[in-house]
Amino acid sequence: MILNIDSSIPTFKRVEFHEGLNVLLSDRQPGATNKQTRNSAGKTSLVEIIHFLLGADCPKGNLFRTDALIEHTFRADFLFGSKVFSVERGGAEPSKIIILNELKDRV
């Protein structure tokens, strides 16, 4: 289970997940048509971050290697059984995925 996703980017809003179904919604703005439901809430970006953290390829030109993101890292905490593991990865060293289990057991 994903517990949370965070970043070293100061403006990044930490995403917390809870047991059960977690839903990310896009609100339709007043006056929008049926096809205009996007509001830049970051739903697709969140999926890309999870994919990146779990080892997706990160070749030159990848989003995480752009000037805006290359010096930043992303991190997620995962619950496996009763153990919490943290995974961290950044665009500056995309071949390095840091996995930590230094967090205490979750009861």
Summary of the structure (lengths in Angstrom):
residues: 107
radius of gyration: 15.8
end to end distance: 14.3
largest distance: 49.0
contacts: 222
relative contact order: 0.20
helix: 13%
strand: 25%
